Amino acid sequence: MYAFDPGALHLAREFRARPIGRRSPELERLLTLMRGEPMAGKYCVICTRPHEQWVLARLSGIRGVPPTLMENHVYHSIEEAEWEVFKLRWQRLGGGDLDAALAADEQENAR
């Protein structure tokens, strides 16, 4: 069984560089773990204008109950929206603020 490692920032960088398309097996294992979380409250992306606009939403986990749109989280590329969902799922797994972790790691590596 794959265990989440919040220190595996190389996987976050890989996803950020290519949120859509082929991925390493290690990143695929992480994404499978993220996608396997319970449906209730899970973040997702909904296209509200084809090829123009995507909005974050949270799934209800109840059949027939639609997702709740997060109207203040609107994106104009699927890649931006997918990156946001990745960060939220990372945090939900216990990884904390991914932007802050990446910035701190980059600062550390710059020394």
N, C-alpha and C positions, 0 to 999 in steps of 0.2 A: 504494500500500500504506500502511496506517495504521501509524504508528510510536508506540509508547508514550511518553508524556511524564509523568514522575513529578511534574512541577510543575502538572499539570492537576487540581488539587484540587477545582475546581468540579464535575468529573465525579463525584468521590467523594461530594461533598455531595449532588449530584443523586440518586445511587444510594441513599445513606443515607436521604434524605427519601422516596423511593419505590422500594423494591427490586423491587416487583411492579407491573406496569402499563406505561403508555406512557412512552417515554423520548425524549430528544433524539437526533437522528441521530449526533451525536458520541459520546454515551454508548453507543449501539448498536454503533458501530465498535469502541470499547474492549472491550465485552462479547464481541463476535465474536472479537477477538484473544485475550482470556482463555480463551474456550471452545475455541479452536483449538489450545491447547497440547497436547503429547503426552498420551495417556491415562494412561500409567504415572505414578502419584504425584499425579494431579490430584485436587484437593479437590472434594467434592460433599456434598449434603445428602440424608439418608435419613430418611423419616418412619417412626418406630418405633411411634407410637400416633396413629392418624388424628385430625387436628385438635388434637392435644395435645402431641406431643413429636417433635422432630427431632434427629438426631445427625449430626455431621460424620463424614465417611469419606474414605478415599483409595482411588482406583481402582487396580487392579493393572495394568491395561493388557494383561492376558492373558485372552483369551476363555475363559469358564468358571470363572475364578477370581474369587470375589466380592470386593467392596470390603472394606477393613479399617475397622471402626468405631472411631472415636476416642471411647471411652466417657466420657472426661472432658470432652467438649464436647457438652453436652445443652442444647437450647433449647426454650422453650415457645411460640415463635411462629416462623412461617416467615420473617418479616422479619428477626428477630434472626439466624437461621441463615444466611440469604442474605447479610446484611451481613458476617458472619464469613468466609464463603467469598470474598466480594469482597476483603476485606482480605488474606487469605492469597494469593489470586491476584495482587493488586497487588504484594505483596512478592516473589512468585516472578518477576514480570516485571522486577524490579529497582527497584521504587519504595520499598523500605524499609518502616519501621513507619508505616503510614498514620495510626493514632491519634496518634502523636507529631507527624507532619507537619501534621495538621489542627489540633492543639492549638497548635503553634508559629505556624501561619498565623493562627489566630484571635487569638492574643496579639499578633502583629504588627499586625493590622488594628485592634485595640482602641486602639492608641497614637494 
